[in-house]
Amino acid sequence: TDKAIGNYQLTNAAIVGIRFWAHTRDTDGPHFTGYEGSSGISMYSRNPADARQVRNILIEDCVFRAYRNNVLTGSVGDGAAPITRFVIRRSIISGNYSTDGHAQGLYHTGAGQPVQPSILLQENLFDHNGWRTQQRGNMDQAEGQATMFNHNTYFSYGKGVIFQRNLFLRASSMGNKWTGDSDDAGRALVMDNNLYLEGEIGIGIGGNSTGAARFQDVVIRDNVMTDIGRARP
């Protein structure tokens, strides 16, 4: 029921070739005992004066299965420095769900540096995140039902983010959700050569409030979207 990786000061580290499995909440496995659980990845950056920043991280060839969320947070609201040079590649994130809150394959909020990529997702599989079972009505979350708030990835206030050659499959709602509610949110975003299958929407990019366009320097290139809406999560 605990986190796979919970560290608020991880720097200059590589995590390679490890399978993280929340087996006691995976209803597809033989060890299920209940819905209680935590995030797989949980990293929160610190104030700029603190040397212990989350930066220079590689997660490669890992599996994160059946957690509630994976969370990267920095530099929004609390003045923390951004998470920078954070890479997840050739890994599997699947089966995340929650019975009493929102759930994402990977959630990030925090402004990076647009001239120097802050987060790279490359050649990963994000599958069936944000839900365990189909929605039965009124956005109910019981038993891990799909809702419109849950996605394979949910990034707000992103800067300098690259998604390249990933598979975003069977999301509760969106393959990628991007949002930002300020004039400085959403800069230098690249979605290149990814595959989107099922879910409700392949890519959703905008804000959660009305106003002028907030996104700049966005590239959406050479992606494939197929069977969107077929499974009706």
Disulfide bonds with the S-S distance in Angstrom:
none
